[in-house]
């Protein structure tokens, strides 16, 4: 019971004690002690129950860096787009073609190309992986172009591990490439289950058809 609740009940307790109703007071405290959920479950809702169904099993250690770089890139792009009319006017006023070409290339690269290049690299990075107990599924969190968290819910049967992994790609979940680092799993069993290491190994030793002898 919190301090605020105790202070609220104090005047009533004193009044009850003055009137000699000690037995009723003891009965009240005994009932509260036996059923404490009546005083702590007032804020229970569907959202909190859903949160209890999720368990974090993986956290990408580069998540703060990824978010910071994307914020810096998007901020610089917004500033660059805002200042472009003034920059172009100042560059054109020089009248030098090499300076104009170099300035346009530099401004265009850092304003438009840099955010897209960063997005191509970081869109596969899993910032957090949750395990959903009630559906026996996983929820992978990534960040999109505007640094907003996106969730991809999948099950083990939705995972496909490529024979030759691409750049920054560990697996495909429902066709979406994802990158996870096995070192940062709290429980390695989840990584083995997702990657299919708990299944029998298929060495892909296919039988070759017999060679027909020429008569």
N, C-alpha and C positions, 0 to 999 in steps of 0.2 A: 504494500500500500504506500502511495507516495506521500510526501510531506504536506502537499497541498490538501490532499484528502483528509489527512489526520487533523489539520487545522480546521477544516470545514466541519468535521464531526465533533470537535472538542467541546463547543458550547452545548450541544445536545447531550454529550456524555456527562458533563457537569450537572446539567439540569436533571438528567435521569438519576444520577447519584444522589442529588439532594432529595428527591422524592422517594428514595429507598428502593428503587427498582433495579437492584443489583443483579438479581437472578435473571431478569429479562435481558439485561446487558450482557451477561455471560453467555446466554443462549445465542444472542446475536453474533458475538465473536466466534463462537463455536461453529455456527453455520457458515460464516465467511471463511473460516479456516478449512472446513471440509469441502467447500465448493469455491475455491479461489478463482475458477474460470469466469465466475459471474462479474468479477471486478477488473479483469484484464482483457476480456475479449469483446469490448465494446466497439473497437475499430476494425474488426475482422470483416473483410469483403472479398469479392472474387479476385481482385487484383493481387492481394497479399497471398491468397491461396495459390494463385498461378505462379507467383514468385517462388513459393516453397517447392513447386514441382520441378524447378530448374536448378541444376547444379553446375557450377563452373568447373570445367575439367582442363581448360587450357586458356592461357593468356599470352598474347604476343608481346614480347618485351620491347619491340620496336614501335609499339602503338603510339606512345607520346611523340616520338620523333616523326613518325609518318604524318600524324595530325598537324604537328607544328610546321613541317615543310609544306604541306598542302595549304595551310592557312597563309603562310608567307607568300607562296606562289600565287594564290588567288588574290591576295591583297595587292601584290605588286602588279598583277594584271589589271585590276580595277583602276589602280592609280595610273598605270600606263595608258589605258583607254581614255581616261579622263583628261590626261595631259597631252594626248596625241595631237590635237589641233594646234596647240601652241608650239610643240616640238617640231612638227612638220613645217610650220611657218618660219621658225627660226632656222631650220636646216635649209629650206629652199632659198632663204634670203642670202645664203652664202654664195650661191651660184656655181658651186663646184660639184660636178657630176659624181666624182668618186666619193666625196663626203656625203652626198645625198644618198647614194646607193648603200654605203656602209651604215649610215644612220638608220635608214629604213630597215635594213636587214637586222641590225642589232635590236631595234625597238620591236620589230615584228617577232623575232625569236623569243625574247623574254616576255612578251605580252601574250602571245597566242600559243606558241609551240611548247614552251616549258610546262604549262599546266597539263597539256595533253600527254606529254611524255611521262610526267610524274604519275598521271592517272593510269597509264598503261602498265607501269611498274608496280604500283601499290594497290590496284583494284583487286588483285588476287590474294593479298595478304590478309590472313584471318587475324583479327584483333582479339577475338574472344570466341571460345567454343563452349556451348552449354549442352548438358545432357538433360533431356526431358523424360522423366521417369514414367509418367502415365502412358505415353505413346511409344516409349522405347525409341526415341528419335534424337537427332542432334540438331542444334541451331548454330550455324556459323555466321559470325558478324564481320562484315567488311565495311569499307567506306567508299562512297561513290565519288563522282567528280567534284561535287560541292561539299565534300567532307561530311556527309550525312551518313549515319549508320544504316546499313542494309542487312537484313536477316535472310538466311537461306536455310530452311528446315529440310532435313533429309534423313533417310534411314540407311541402314547398312547396305541394303539391296540397291539403293540408288547410287552407290559409289562405284566408280570405275577408275582403276589405277592404270595409267598408260604404261605400255611396255618401255617406251622411251619418253621420259618426262620432258616437257618443254621447259623454257626458262621461267623460273619462279612458279612452277606448277608441281604440286605433289599428287593431286588427285582431281577427279571431276565429280562433283556432286550435282545430280540432275542436269548434267551438261555444263555446269559452271566450273571453270578452273579455279582451284584454291591452293594456297600455299600454307603449310603448317610445318612447324619445327618439332620433331619428336622429343627434343630435350626438355620442352616446357610443358609437357603433360603431367598433371598431378598423379594420374594413374596410368601407367604404360599399357594396361590392359585395354583401355579405350582406344589407344592408337593402334594396337595390334588388331582390334576388332574392326575398326574403320578401314584399315588397309587390307584386311582379309588375311592376316598372318595366322589367324586361328583356324583357317580352313586347310584342308589337305593340299599339299604342294602339287601343282600341275607342271611337270617337267616338259610337257608338250612333245613327248616322244611318239610321234605318229608313226604308224606302221606304213612302210612303203609297199606299194603293190608289187607282186612278184614279176620278174622280168620274163617275158615270153621268149622261148627259144625259137629261133628261126629254123624251119625245116629245111 
